[in-house]
Amino acid sequence: MRWIYMLAGLFMTALGIVGAFLPLLPTTPFLLVAVWCFSRSSPRLEQWLLNHRTLGPPLTNWRREGAISARAKTMAVSLIVASYGFFWYRTQPSPLLAIIVGLVLAGSATFILTRPLPKG
């Protein structure tokens, strides 16, 4: 099982890094899963992710407090709004599809906005 967790962690890390550059692909959820997988397979890679200069602070905040920084909230909600606008413009969806996608994205934004800010 250790190798399965290791491979899943590496795959999730790769998806998270790609997500940093593609607006529709999230970064942090993939990295949270990667940290979880590494906690079961490689403490060294788990610590590498948690101590990473760029990737580590959001993961540590989430793990410690379930918190999301104000900057990350602003970026995430802005990208959600932009993604919906892009979706609307490019696909000209039916009203039902537009409502369904809008509700899913609004639910995601609500979840993000209701998380606490990190202490300290």
N, CA, C and O atoms as CSV, one atom per row, in Angstrom:
chain,resi,resn,atom,element,x,y,z
A,1,MET,N,N,0.820,-1.203,0.000
A,1,MET,CA,C,0.000,0.000,0.000
A,1,MET,C,C,0.859,1.262,0.000
A,1,MET,O,O,0.467,2.301,-0.531
A,2,ARG,N,N,2.041,1.146,0.609
A,2,ARG,CA,C,2.910,2.327,0.696
A,2,ARG,C,C,3.226,2.888,-0.696
A,2,ARG,O,O,3.231,4.103,-0.896
A,3,TRP,N,N,3.490,1.994,-1.652
A,3,TRP,CA,C,3.820,2.446,-3.003
A,3,TRP,C,C,2.620,3.079,-3.698
A,3,TRP,O,O,2.776,4.019,-4.478
A,4,ILE,N,N,1.449,2.578,-3.424
A,4,ILE,CA,C,0.241,3.159,-4.018
A,4,ILE,C,C,0.051,4.584,-3.498
A,4,ILE,O,O,-0.227,5.501,-4.271
A,5,TYR,N,N,0.201,4.763,-2.182
A,5,TYR,CA,C,0.101,6.108,-1.619
A,5,TYR,C,C,1.190,7.033,-2.172
A,5,TYR,O,O,0.942,8.207,-2.447
A,6,MET,N,N,2.392,6.485,-2.328
A,6,MET,CA,C,3.498,7.285,-2.862
A,6,MET,C,C,3.190,7.742,-4.290
A,6,MET,O,O,3.348,8.918,-4.617
A,7,LEU,N,N,2.752,6.810,-5.135
A,7,LEU,CA,C,2.429,7.168,-6.522
A,7,LEU,C,C,1.258,8.153,-6.576
A,7,LEU,O,O,1.279,9.104,-7.357
A,8,ALA,N,N,0.247,7.925,-5.752
A,8,ALA,CA,C,-0.897,8.853,-5.722
A,8,ALA,C,C,-0.441,10.233,-5.258
A,8,ALA,O,O,-0.884,11.245,-5.800
A,9,GLY,N,N,0.440,10.284,-4.259
A,9,GLY,CA,C,0.961,11.566,-3.781
A,9,GLY,C,C,1.743,12.300,-4.853
A,9,GLY,O,O,1.592,13.510,-5.018
A,10,LEU,N,N,2.573,11.576,-5.578
A,10,LEU,CA,C,3.353,12.202,-6.658
A,10,LEU,C,C,2.430,12.708,-7.774
A,10,LEU,O,O,2.634,13.795,-8.315
A,11,PHE,N,N,1.420,11.911,-8.106
A,11,PHE,CA,C,0.463,12.314,-9.139
A,11,PHE,C,C,-0.314,13.556,-8.699
A,11,PHE,O,O,-0.492,14.486,-9.485
A,12,MET,N,N,-0.770,13.575,-7.464
A,12,MET,CA,C,-1.516,14.729,-6.954
A,12,MET,C,C,-0.625,15.973,-6.874
A,12,MET,O,O,-1.086,17.084,-7.133
A,13,THR,N,N,0.635,15.790,-6.520
A,13,THR,CA,C,1.572,16.917,-6.501
A,13,THR,C,C,1.733,17.486,-7.908
A,13,THR,O,O,1.722,18.702,-8.101
A,14,ALA,N,N,1.882,16.601,-8.880
A,14,ALA,CA,C,2.016,17.053,-10.268
A,14,ALA,C,C,0.758,17.812,-10.716
A,14,ALA,O,O,0.858,18.869,-11.340
A,15,LEU,N,N,-0.417,17.272,-10.396
A,15,LEU,CA,C,-1.657,17.972,-10.763
A,15,LEU,C,C,-1.755,19.326,-10.067
A,15,LEU,O,O,-2.201,20.305,-10.665
A,16,GLY,N,N,-1.336,19.378,-8.803
A,16,GLY,CA,C,-1.366,20.642,-8.067
A,16,GLY,C,C,-0.455,21.682,-8.684
A,16,GLY,O,O,-0.818,22.854,-8.780
A,17,ILE,N,N,0.717,21.262,-9.099
A,17,ILE,CA,C,1.669,22.198,-9.719
A,17,ILE,C,C,1.134,22.668,-11.068
A,17,ILE,O,O,1.235,23.851,-11.394
A,18,VAL,N,N,0.573,21.764,-11.846
A,18,VAL,CA,C,-0.032,22.154,-13.129
A,18,VAL,C,C,-1.186,23.123,-12.870
A,18,VAL,O,O,-1.375,24.086,-13.612
A,19,GLY,N,N,-1.955,22.860,-11.810
A,19,GLY,CA,C,-3.085,23.724,-11.467
A,19,GLY,C,C,-2.676,25.143,-11.109
A,19,GLY,O,O,-3.482,26.068,-11.211
A,20,ALA,N,N,-1.432,25.320,-10.692
A,20,ALA,CA,C,-0.952,26.671,-10.388
A,20,ALA,C,C,-0.876,27.527,-11.654
A,20,ALA,O,O,-0.889,28.756,-11.579
A,21,PHE,N,N,-0.799,26.877,-12.808
A,21,PHE,CA,C,-0.646,27.605,-14.068
A,21,PHE,C,C,-1.891,27.568,-14.948
A,21,PHE,O,O,-2.002,28.349,-15.893
A,22,LEU,N,N,-2.829,26.668,-14.648
A,22,LEU,CA,C,-4.075,26.583,-15.417
A,22,LEU,C,C,-5.224,27.083,-14.558
A,22,LEU,O,O,-5.472,26.534,-13.484
A,23,PRO,N,N,-5.927,28.107,-15.006
A,23,PRO,CA,C,-6.945,28.726,-14.163
A,23,PRO,C,C,-8.104,27.817,-13.756
A,23,PRO,O,O,-8.676,28.025,-12.686
A,24,LEU,N,N,-8.466,26.843,-14.543
A,24,LEU,CA,C,-9.622,26.010,-14.213
A,24,LEU,C,C,-9.260,24.798,-13.362
A,24,LEU,O,O,-10.153,24.086,-12.903
A,25,LEU,N,N,-7.985,24.551,-13.143
A,25,LEU,CA,C,-7.548,23.398,-12.360
A,25,LEU,C,C,-7.060,23.891,-11.004
A,25,LEU,O,O,-6.136,24.701,-10.937
A,26,PRO,N,N,-7.672,23.412,-9.920
A,26,PRO,CA,C,-7.270,23.899,-8.600
A,26,PRO,C,C,-5.906,23.373,-8.189
A,26,PRO,O,O,-5.461,22.336,-8.681
A,27,THR,N,N,-5.249,24.078,-7.299
A,27,THR,CA,C,-3.934,23.675,-6.815
A,27,THR,C,C,-4.025,23.053,-5.436
A,27,THR,O,O,-3.621,21.907,-5.239
A,28,THR,N,N,-4.548,23.795,-4.488
A,28,THR,CA,C,-4.503,23.382,-3.086
A,28,THR,C,C,-5.207,22.058,-2.813
A,28,THR,O,O,-4.651,21.246,-2.073
A,29,PRO,N,N,-6.397,21.781,-3.362
A,29,PRO,CA,C,-7.012,20.479,-3.054
A,29,PRO,C,C,-6.134,19.293,-3.457
A,29,PRO,O,O,-6.050,18.303,-2.730
A,30,PHE,N,N,-5.487,19.396,-4.608
A,30,PHE,CA,C,-4.597,18.315,-5.030
A,30,PHE,C,C,-3.408,18.182,-4.083
A,30,PHE,O,O,-2.984,17.073,-3.759
A,31,LEU,N,N,-2.876,19.316,-3.645
A,31,LEU,CA,C,-1.735,19.275,-2.733
A,31,LEU,C,C,-2.141,18.768,-1.356
A,31,LEU,O,O,-1.347,18.104,-0.690
A,32,LEU,N,N,-3.356,19.065,-0.918
A,32,LEU,CA,C,-3.840,18.517,0.354
A,32,LEU,C,C,-3.924,16.994,0.286
A,32,LEU,O,O,-3.549,16.305,1.235
A,33,VAL,N,N,-4.413,16.474,-0.826
A,33,VAL,CA,C,-4.464,15.021,-0.997
A,33,VAL,C,C,-3.047,14.455,-1.066
A,33,VAL,O,O,-2.777,13.382,-0.527
A,34,ALA,N,N,-2.147,15.171,-1.726
A,34,ALA,CA,C,-0.756,14.719,-1.816
A,34,ALA,C,C,-0.118,14.630,-0.435
A,34,ALA,O,O,0.560,13.647,-0.134
A,35,VAL,N,N,-0.322,15.640,0.410
A,35,VAL,CA,C,0.224,15.618,1.772
A,35,VAL,C,C,-0.351,14.435,2.540
A,35,VAL,O,O,0.372,13.750,3.263
A,36,TRP,N,N,-1.635,14.197,2.386
A,36,TRP,CA,C,-2.266,13.066,3.054
A,36,TRP,C,C,-1.645,11.742,2.594
A,36,TRP,O,O,-1.332,10.878,3.413
A,37,CYS,N,N,-1.471,11.592,1.281
A,37,CYS,CA,C,-0.849,10.370,0.750
A,37,CYS,C,C,0.584,10.220,1.255
A,37,CYS,O,O,1.001,9.125,1.633
A,38,PHE,N,N,1.336,11.317,1.260
A,38,PHE,CA,C,2.721,11.251,1.724
A,38,PHE,C,C,2.799,10.964,3.218
A,38,PHE,O,O,3.772,10.368,3.679
A,39,SER,N,N,1.786,11.380,3.984
A,39,SER,CA,C,1.802,11.083,5.424
A,39,SER,C,C,1.702,9.582,5.665
A,39,SER,O,O,2.067,9.099,6.737
A,40,ARG,N,N,1.210,8.841,4.672
A,40,ARG,CA,C,1.095,7.395,4.786
A,40,ARG,C,C,2.191,6.649,4.040
A,40,ARG,O,O,2.279,5.424,4.131
A,41,SER,N,N,3.026,7.375,3.304
A,41,SER,CA,C,4.035,6.678,2.505
A,41,SER,C,C,5.444,7.244,2.650
A,41,SER,O,O,6.412,6.484,2.644
A,42,SER,N,N,5.576,8.559,2.779
A,42,SER,CA,C,6.900,9.173,2.799
A,42,SER,C,C,6.907,10.424,3.666
A,42,SER,O,O,6.576,11.510,3.190
A,43,PRO,N,N,7.283,10.281,4.934
A,43,PRO,CA,C,7.364,11.464,5.798
A,43,PRO,C,C,8.306,12.534,5.237
A,43,PRO,O,O,8.102,13.726,5.466
A,44,ARG,N,N,9.317,12.112,4.513
A,44,ARG,CA,C,10.255,13.066,3.929
A,44,ARG,C,C,9.565,13.948,2.881
A,44,ARG,O,O,9.750,15.165,2.884
A,45,LEU,N,N,8.775,13.347,1.988
A,45,LEU,CA,C,8.058,14.138,0.984
A,45,LEU,C,C,6.936,14.954,1.622
A,45,LEU,O,O,6.644,16.063,1.172
A,46,GLU,N,N,6.312,14.422,2.654
A,46,GLU,CA,C,5.302,15.186,3.387
A,46,GLU,C,C,5.922,16.459,3.957
A,46,GLU,O,O,5.362,17.546,3.815
A,47,GLN,N,N,7.067,16.321,4.596
A,47,GLN,CA,C,7.748,17.489,5.167
A,47,GLN,C,C,8.233,18.437,4.076
A,47,GLN,O,O,8.221,19.653,4.263
A,48,TRP,N,N,8.660,17.891,2.937
A,48,TRP,CA,C,9.103,18.742,1.836
A,48,TRP,C,C,7.954,19.644,1.385
A,48,TRP,O,O,8.141,20.845,1.189
A,49,LEU,N,N,6.764,19.059,1.221
A,49,LEU,CA,C,5.616,19.868,0.801
A,49,LEU,C,C,5.228,20.881,1.873
A,49,LEU,O,O,4.989,22.050,1.569
A,50,LEU,N,N,5.165,20.435,3.127
A,50,LEU,CA,C,4.753,21.334,4.203
A,50,LEU,C,C,5.751,22.465,4.442
A,50,LEU,O,O,5.364,23.551,4.873
A,51,ASN,N,N,7.029,22.220,4.165
A,51,ASN,CA,C,8.067,23.233,4.384
A,51,ASN,C,C,8.418,24.007,3.119
A,51,ASN,O,O,9.276,24.889,3.150
A,52,HIS,N,N,7.756,23.682,2.002
A,52,HIS,CA,C,8.041,24.377,0.745
A,52,HIS,C,C,7.729,25.864,0.895
A,52,HIS,O,O,6.717,26.233,1.492
A,53,ARG,N,N,8.578,26.695,0.365
A,53,ARG,CA,C,8.438,28.151,0.499
A,53,ARG,C,C,7.112,28.669,-0.047
A,53,ARG,O,O,6.494,29.535,0.572
A,54,THR,N,N,6.671,28.172,-1.164
A,54,THR,CA,C,5.440,28.659,-1.791
A,54,THR,C,C,4.237,27.779,-1.484
A,54,THR,O,O,3.164,28.282,-1.153
A,55,LEU,N,N,4.413,26.485,-1.591
A,55,LEU,CA,C,3.291,25.562,-1.437
A,55,LEU,C,C,2.958,25.259,0.020
A,55,LEU,O,O,1.818,24.919,0.335
A,56,GLY,N,N,3.930,25.377,0.900
A,56,GLY,CA,C,3.760,24.970,2.287
A,56,GLY,C,C,2.795,25.778,3.131
A,56,GLY,O,O,1.958,25.185,3.811
A,57,PRO,N,N,2.869,27.115,3.122
A,57,PRO,CA,C,1.996,27.886,4.023
A,57,PRO,C,C,0.497,27.602,3.887
A,57,PRO,O,O,-0.166,27.441,4.912
A,58,PRO,N,N,-0.074,27.533,2.675
A,58,PRO,CA,C,-1.513,27.224,2.612
A,58,PRO,C,C,-1.834,25.827,3.152
A,58,PRO,O,O,-2.872,25.620,3.781
A,59,LEU,N,N,-0.938,24.878,2.901
A,59,LEU,CA,C,-1.166,23.521,3.388
A,59,LEU,C,C,-1.091,23.466,4.903
A,59,LEU,O,O,-1.904,22.806,5.550
A,60,THR,N,N,-0.120,24.157,5.461
A,60,THR,CA,C,0.044,24.195,6.913
A,60,THR,C,C,-1.141,24.901,7.566
A,60,THR,O,O,-1.654,24.432,8.582
A,61,ASN,N,N,-1.580,26.021,6.996
A,61,ASN,CA,C,-2.744,26.735,7.531
A,61,ASN,C,C,-3.980,25.844,7.530
A,61,ASN,O,O,-4.739,25.823,8.499
A,62,TRP,N,N,-4.179,25.114,6.447
A,62,TRP,CA,C,-5.348,24.252,6.357
A,62,TRP,C,C,-5.246,23.106,7.353
A,62,TRP,O,O,-6.210,22.794,8.053
A,63,ARG,N,N,-4.091,22.490,7.411
A,63,ARG,CA,C,-3.903,21.345,8.295
A,63,ARG,C,C,-4.043,21.756,9.765
A,63,ARG,O,O,-4.642,21.029,10.557
A,64,ARG,N,N,-3.503,22.896,10.121
A,64,ARG,CA,C,-3.493,23.341,11.513
A,64,ARG,C,C,-4.835,23.907,11.950
A,64,ARG,O,O,-5.294,23.622,13.056
A,65,GLU,N,N,-5.481,24.722,11.081
A,65,GLU,CA,C,-6.663,25.476,11.505
A,65,GLU,C,C,-7.864,25.355,10.575
A,65,GLU,O,O,-8.937,25.868,10.892
A,66,GLY,N,N,-7.705,24.689,9.436
A,66,GLY,CA,C,-8.774,24.703,8.448
A,66,GLY,C,C,-8.965,26.098,7.870
A,66,GLY,O,O,-10.071,26.487,7.493
A,67,ALA,N,N,-7.854,26.848,7.808
A,67,ALA,CA,C,-7.909,28.265,7.449
A,67,ALA,C,C,-7.393,28.512,6.032
A,67,ALA,O,O,-6.543,27.786,5.516
A,68,ILE,N,N,-7.941,29.564,5.427
A,68,ILE,CA,C,-7.511,30.021,4.101
A,68,ILE,C,C,-7.198,31.501,4.215
A,68,ILE,O,O,-7.988,32.264,4.772
A,69,SER,N,N,-6.046,31.915,3.689
A,69,SER,CA,C,-5.640,33.321,3.786
A,69,SER,C,C,-6.563,34.209,2.962
A,69,SER,O,O,-7.223,33.753,2.029
A,70,ALA,N,N,-6.593,35.489,3.330
A,70,ALA,CA,C,-7.431,36.458,2.611
A,70,ALA,C,C,-7.001,36.559,1.150
A,70,ALA,O,O,-7.844,36.649,0.258
A,71,ARG,N,N,-5.711,36.544,0.908
A,71,ARG,CA,C,-5.204,36.621,-0.472
A,71,ARG,C,C,-5.661,35.411,-1.282
A,71,ARG,O,O,-6.088,35.553,-2.427
A,72,ALA,N,N,-5.572,34.227,-0.690
A,72,ALA,CA,C,-5.992,33.007,-1.387
A,72,ALA,C,C,-7.500,33.018,-1.640
A,72,ALA,O,O,-7.955,32.580,-2.697
A,73,LYS,N,N,-8.277,33.520,-0.669
A,73,LYS,CA,C,-9.719,33.616,-0.866
A,73,LYS,C,C,-10.043,34.554,-2.028
A,73,LYS,O,O,-10.874,34.240,-2.880
A,74,THR,N,N,-9.381,35.701,-2.050
A,74,THR,CA,C,-9.609,36.675,-3.116
A,74,THR,C,C,-9.263,36.076,-4.476
A,74,THR,O,O,-10.023,36.206,-5.435
A,75,MET,N,N,-8.111,35.419,-4.545
A,75,MET,CA,C,-7.696,34.799,-5.814
A,75,MET,C,C,-8.676,33.709,-6.237
A,75,MET,O,O,-9.081,33.648,-7.398
A,76,ALA,N,N,-9.053,32.855,-5.297
A,76,ALA,CA,C,-9.934,31.735,-5.629
A,76,ALA,C,C,-11.298,32.219,-6.111
A,76,ALA,O,O,-11.799,31.753,-7.134
A,77,VAL,N,N,-11.894,33.146,-5.382
A,77,VAL,CA,C,-13.226,33.630,-5.774
A,77,VAL,C,C,-13.143,34.411,-7.087
A,77,VAL,O,O,-14.044,34.309,-7.919
A,78,SER,N,N,-12.091,35.176,-7.281
A,78,SER,CA,C,-11.920,35.898,-8.550
A,78,SER,C,C,-11.812,34.922,-9.713
A,78,SER,O,O,-12.404,35.143,-10.769
A,79,LEU,N,N,-11.057,33.843,-9.523
A,79,LEU,CA,C,-10.920,32.849,-10.590
A,79,LEU,C,C,-12.230,32.092,-10.820
A,79,LEU,O,O,-12.537,31.720,-11.952
A,80,ILE,N,N,-12.991,31.864,-9.770
A,80,ILE,CA,C,-14.294,31.213,-9.931
A,80,ILE,C,C,-15.208,32.095,-10.772
A,80,ILE,O,O,-15.869,31.610,-11.691
A,81,VAL,N,N,-15.247,33.381,-10.462
A,81,VAL,CA,C,-16.085,34.314,-11.229
A,81,VAL,C,C,-15.608,34.391,-12.675
A,81,VAL,O,O,-16.421,34.355,-13.599
A,82,ALA,N,N,-14.296,34.497,-12.878
A,82,ALA,CA,C,-13.746,34.552,-14.238
A,82,ALA,C,C,-14.041,33.260,-14.995
A,82,ALA,O,O,-14.361,33.296,-16.183
A,83,SER,N,N,-13.937,32.123,-14.313
A,83,SER,CA,C,-14.220,30.835,-14.960
A,83,SER,C,C,-15.676,30.755,-15.402
A,83,SER,O,O,-15.978,30.258,-16.487
A,84,TYR,N,N,-16.574,31.248,-14.555
A,84,TYR,CA,C,-17.982,31.224,-14.931
A,84,TYR,C,C,-18.223,32.145,-16.128
A,84,TYR,O,O,-18.954,31.792,-17.053
A,85,GLY,N,N,-17.614,33.307,-16.104
A,85,GLY,CA,C,-17.745,34.216,-17.240
A,85,GLY,C,C,-17.211,33.603,-18.524
A,85,GLY,O,O,-17.825,33.726,-19.584
A,86,PHE,N,N,-16.065,32.943,-18.423
A,86,PHE,CA,C,-15.475,32.276,-19.583
A,86,PHE,C,C,-16.400,31.148,-20.049
A,86,PHE,O,O,-16.649,31.009,-21.246
A,87,PHE,N,N,-16.900,30.356,-19.126
A,87,PHE,CA,C,-17.831,29.276,-19.447
A,87,PHE,C,C,-19.062,29.838,-20.182
A,87,PHE,O,O,-19.484,29.303,-21.207
A,88,TRP,N,N,-19.615,30.906,-19.645
A,88,TRP,CA,C,-20.815,31.507,-20.236
A,88,TRP,C,C,-20.532,32.018,-21.653
A,88,TRP,O,O,-21.305,31.772,-22.579
A,89,TYR,N,N,-19.418,32.728,-21.803
A,89,TYR,CA,C,-19.059,33.326,-23.087
A,89,TYR,C,C,-18.762,32.261,-24.148
A,89,TYR,O,O,-19.223,32.369,-25.284
A,90,ARG,N,N,-17.993,31.234,-23.773
A,90,ARG,CA,C,-17.535,30.247,-24.754
A,90,ARG,C,C,-18.584,29.200,-25.114
A,90,ARG,O,O,-18.576,28.688,-26.233
A,91,THR,N,N,-19.486,28.871,-24.187
A,91,THR,CA,C,-20.397,27.754,-24.465
A,91,THR,C,C,-21.828,28.174,-24.747
A,91,THR,O,O,-22.601,27.393,-25.301
A,92,GLN,N,N,-22.198,29.407,-24.373
A,92,GLN,CA,C,-23.600,29.831,-24.535
A,92,GLN,C,C,-24.515,28.727,-23.996
A,92,GLN,O,O,-25.299,28.149,-24.749
A,93,PRO,N,N,-24.416,28.433,-22.689
A,93,PRO,CA,C,-25.133,27.273,-22.134
A,93,PRO,C,C,-26.647,27.481,-22.093
A,93,PRO,O,O,-27.152,28.603,-22.122
A,94,SER,N,N,-27.334,26.364,-22.025
A,94,SER,CA,C,-28.783,26.431,-21.813
A,94,SER,C,C,-29.022,27.007,-20.418
A,94,SER,O,O,-28.135,26.946,-19.567
A,95,PRO,N,N,-30.200,27.560,-20.178
A,95,PRO,CA,C,-30.468,28.117,-18.846
A,95,PRO,C,C,-30.277,27.099,-17.721
A,95,PRO,O,O,-29.754,27.445,-16.662
A,96,LEU,N,N,-30.692,25.856,-17.934
A,96,LEU,CA,C,-30.546,24.841,-16.896
A,96,LEU,C,C,-29.065,24.569,-16.591
A,96,LEU,O,O,-28.672,24.506,-15.427
A,97,LEU,N,N,-28.257,24.410,-17.627
A,97,LEU,CA,C,-26.831,24.166,-17.425
A,97,LEU,C,C,-26.164,25.364,-16.757
A,97,LEU,O,O,-25.325,25.195,-15.873
A,98,ALA,N,N,-26.530,26.561,-17.174
A,98,ALA,CA,C,-25.966,27.771,-16.570
A,98,ALA,C,C,-26.291,27.835,-15.076
A,98,ALA,O,O,-25.444,28.229,-14.275
A,99,ILE,N,N,-27.498,27.454,-14.701
A,99,ILE,CA,C,-27.892,27.461,-13.293
A,99,ILE,C,C,-27.131,26.395,-12.512
A,99,ILE,O,O,-26.640,26.655,-11.413
A,100,ILE,N,N,-27.037,25.198,-13.081
A,100,ILE,CA,C,-26.335,24.114,-12.385
A,100,ILE,C,C,-24.875,24.477,-12.158
A,100,ILE,O,O,-24.369,24.349,-11.043
A,101,VAL,N,N,-24.200,24.927,-13.204
A,101,VAL,CA,C,-22.788,25.310,-13.063
A,101,VAL,C,C,-22.655,26.484,-12.093
A,101,VAL,O,O,-21.743,26.510,-11.267
A,102,GLY,N,N,-23.559,27.451,-12.195
A,102,GLY,CA,C,-23.532,28.594,-11.289
A,102,GLY,C,C,-23.698,28.177,-9.839
A,102,GLY,O,O,-23.018,28.708,-8.961
A,103,LEU,N,N,-24.596,27.232,-9.574
A,103,LEU,CA,C,-24.803,26.760,-8.200
A,103,LEU,C,C,-23.585,26.013,-7.664
A,103,LEU,O,O,-23.206,26.190,-6.506
A,104,VAL,N,N,-22.977,25.187,-8.495
A,104,VAL,CA,C,-21.773,24.461,-8.069
A,104,VAL,C,C,-20.653,25.455,-7.750
A,104,VAL,O,O,-19.988,25.337,-6.721
A,105,LEU,N,N,-20.451,26.425,-8.629
A,105,LEU,CA,C,-19.393,27.412,-8.393
A,105,LEU,C,C,-19.718,28.313,-7.209
A,105,LEU,O,O,-18.824,28.676,-6.445
A,106,ALA,N,N,-20.984,28.676,-7.048
A,106,ALA,CA,C,-21.379,29.492,-5.889
A,106,ALA,C,C,-21.176,28.712,-4.593
A,106,ALA,O,O,-20.753,29.277,-3.584
A,107,GLY,N,N,-21.476,27.425,-4.621
A,107,GLY,CA,C,-21.230,26.591,-3.448
A,107,GLY,C,C,-19.751,26.519,-3.107
A,107,GLY,O,O,-19.375,26.574,-1.936
A,108,SER,N,N,-18.916,26.395,-4.126
A,108,SER,CA,C,-17.468,26.370,-3.911
A,108,SER,C,C,-16.990,27.693,-3.325
A,108,SER,O,O,-16.204,27.711,-2.378
A,109,ALA,N,N,-17.462,28.791,-3.886
A,109,ALA,CA,C,-17.072,30.116,-3.389
A,109,ALA,C,C,-17.540,30.313,-1.951
A,109,ALA,O,O,-16.809,30.863,-1.127
A,110,THR,N,N,-18.748,29.868,-1.651
A,110,THR,CA,C,-19.272,29.993,-0.287
A,110,THR,C,C,-18.413,29.207,0.698
A,110,THR,O,O,-18.093,29.698,1.780
A,111,PHE,N,N,-18.047,27.998,0.324
A,111,PHE,CA,C,-17.179,27.188,1.186
A,111,PHE,C,C,-15.862,27.920,1.461
A,111,PHE,O,O,-15.418,28.006,2.606
A,112,ILE,N,N,-15.253,28.440,0.410
A,112,ILE,CA,C,-13.979,29.145,0.554
A,112,ILE,C,C,-14.135,30.365,1.452
A,112,ILE,O,O,-13.327,30.580,2.356
A,113,LEU,N,N,-15.160,31.159,1.208
A,113,LEU,CA,C,-15.345,32.403,1.954
A,113,LEU,C,C,-15.709,32.181,3.426
A,113,LEU,O,O,-15.473,33.058,4.257
A,114,THR,N,N,-16.272,31.039,3.749
A,114,THR,CA,C,-16.658,30.785,5.131
A,114,THR,C,C,-15.568,30.113,5.951
A,114,THR,O,O,-15.763,29.876,7.143
A,115,ARG,N,N,-14.437,29.804,5.353
A,115,ARG,CA,C,-13.311,29.246,6.125
A,115,ARG,C,C,-12.670,30.383,6.911
A,115,ARG,O,O,-12.659,31.523,6.446
A,116,PRO,N,N,-12.135,30.089,8.093
A,116,PRO,CA,C,-11.503,31.136,8.886
A,116,PRO,C,C,-10.194,31.620,8.261
A,116,PRO,O,O,-9.595,30.938,7.430
A,117,LEU,N,N,-9.774,32.796,8.674
A,117,LEU,CA,C,-8.454,33.307,8.287
A,117,LEU,C,C,-7.414,32.713,9.228
A,117,LEU,O,O,-7.722,32.437,10.388
A,118,PRO,N,N,-6.188,32.511,8.752
A,118,PRO,CA,C,-5.151,31.968,9.620
A,118,PRO,C,C,-4.849,32.916,10.781
A,118,PRO,O,O,-4.877,34.136,10.619
A,119,LYS,N,N,-4.566,32.359,11.924
A,119,LYS,CA,C,-4.172,33.165,13.079
A,119,LYS,C,C,-2.684,33.422,12.994
A,119,LYS,O,O,-1.910,32.534,12.637
A,120,GLY,N,N,-2.290,34.629,13.321
A,120,GLY,CA,C,-0.861,34.933,13.362
A,120,GLY,C,C,-0.419,35.437,12.084
A,120,GLY,O,O,0.759,35.751,11.918
